[in-house]
Amino acid sequence: MDNCVIAADGLGKRYRIRHGRYPQDGLRHVMADWLTNPLRRGAAKMEDLWAVRDVSFEVERGEVLGVIGRNGSGKTTLLKLLSRITPPTEGRARLTGRVGSLLEVGTGFHPDLTGRENIYLNGAILGMRRREIDAGFDEIVAFAEVERFLDMPVKRYSSGMYVRLAFAIAAHLQPEILLIDEVLAVGDVRFQAKCLGKMRDVARGGRTALFVSHNMSAVRSLCDRAMVLESGRAELFDDVDGAIRSYMATAAPHMAQQWRAGDSPPACCDNDVVVPLGMKLLDENGDILPAVVPRSRSVSVELDFELKRLDRFLTLGVAVYDATGNYLFHSLQTDGAESDWLDLRPGRNRIRARLPMEMLNEGEHRVVFLAAIHKIKWLCRPDDSNVAVSFTIAGGMSQSPYWQEGRRGLVAPIMQWRKEPAV
Amino acid sequence: MTQPDVRHEQIIRPPSGLDVNLGELWAYRELFWALAMRSILGRYRQTVIGILWAVVRPVVTMVTLTVVFHRVGGMASQGPPYLLLALAGVVPWLLFWQCVTGSTTSLVTSSEMIKKVYFPRLIIPAAACITALVDFVVSLGVFAVMMILLGFAPTWRLALLPAAGLLALAAALGPGLWLSALNARYRDVMHLVPFLMTVGMFISPVGYASSQVGESWRLVYSLNPMVCVIDSFRWVLLSGAAGGVGVAGFGLSISVAAALLVSGLAVFRYMERTFADVI
């Protein structure tokens, strides 16, 4: 029996944009226009904007498909098409099973109604039957932590309470197919973690879901496959990391895990000694690193460059910055004893080094190419350079049950503690 | 391996043709009630006058009409006391007025929901009309009180009141659907409505009996859908003591109301496709 729960075939949605004088949007203007210009002479030019174009994919029962892409790439429009909020211009889609759409939390909340009344209202709006709401009522209230405030009008709620209640109701939707649009970014850090946990339960509960998000680590942990949308067109990837890499490469080239020189050497690194050709971040198997990795992985950086001439005082390596731009450290191939220095030749060279993962804290890190003539001048100065790769550390910090989330500090080493006899 | 639930299969495709799909409306009835309750409760929470407003409005309108038409204008009532004649016209007129005014802006007010959730959009203006029904019921209570005060006894015709009420709703829903769909697309339509209502109140037999319209004008006058509604209410509440516009006129008026309802449904369903994009 066909196990395919969502099947989209050539879906497309076109909007028409008018150029020229901004059309006044009233009936009286339309009528005035018609009276003064019945033959439509010199009518404003219309441009077609395809928000979604020729998108086809299939999702099987129990699968979670991630949808990623830049702002304006068509992700929300695709969800709207599948939710029947707006009809497609072309193509078809077939959905088998009850569909629940979460395009926003708190839709339809009325400020003068109490929390209790809004739970029933919002639940009905989201498509829950009254008995379903009754059954899940206590759970919803407990999840949102608003027991004491149930009979207060929601306009008196703090913004945190409001958003927790909204998410709690939405999280208890029990449809067979879930279409979720970036609703995870609500509340404080603690609640966001709770939301993620709930989303994970949904994903593991055998429900089929389409998950649109900008949160790459959430996509990585919740999705089985992923689709990248770019200007309305979709590309499917069986491997989520592959999708994230592809998205990063186009959307955020400075945040990719590999860098390649273009036709001319980069302006920030213009000198007569060294020309950077490429940079890569590799995992323990020598493959390109995924964008988000736990600290337990082994990460190496590989530099590919051309030496125009040799110089005794040439030093090169990388500088590492954290997400806020703090300069964490730099490392040069000449840092060790002279006997360990690499034997570089004129022409093409490729060198590799392991990053000290055991020192680094969670978060995004930027690894920038660096070259200088020792104590004389910069060849490639890292501060303004775009010869860089980046990656994000998330999780895997330590085996300790007490260290499961981010910690303060630029670096986060694990020190070895020993017991000494008490004097 | 569980089989997919074929009963819930949906096909999404570009719209073509017109279908009203009343079955879908029935499936969404719980949401309809939830939205109607939201509108009603929302209106009366936190207002001291609240429900009193449903009493004040018909009474004030009736008194104003009495002063203008009866005292100043000298219009006489051929039958029941003028106050009752006026009130019997005011009650359905206010239902119409509230229903149309509420429907017109209902879609725009609920624009956030329309952009984020799917449900048949017909529910929204329909819920606005239910809110108007609440005030209508209260105003019927006011009428009952007036009847007692003036010593006017009702007859068996009162039993047809629900039918008259339904007719009033149907007559109001037609224009309501037209205007709500148009207002979603052209925002200035809602400014037309108060003007239309003011004119409407005078060309409808609210402050006078329709039998007082000259013979030669009757047919044209009967193009107004509210003529049949108000005549029905007068007939039911005042036991026919006030004259009507005649059978031909009544038939014409009710046909116009039906045409407005059917065309309103069609226009609404057609424009519904683009609501989420233009609202």
Interface residues (C-beta under 8 A of the other chain):
Chain A: M1 D2 N3 V5 L11 Y15 D25 G26 L27 R28 V30 R61 K80 L81 L82 S83 R84 I85 T86 P87 P88 T89 E90 G91 R92 A93 R94 L95 T96 G97 R98 V99 S101 L103 E104 T107 G108 H110 D112 L113 E117 Y120 L121 A124 I125 L126 G127 R129 R130 P153 E176
Chain B: M1 T2 Q3 P4 D5 V6 H8 E9 Q10 I11 I12 R13 P14 P15 E30 L31 A34 L35 M37 R38 L41 G42 R45 Q46 S110 E112 M113 I114 K115 K116 V117 Y118 F119 L182 Y186 R187 D188 V189 L192 R273 T274 A276 D277
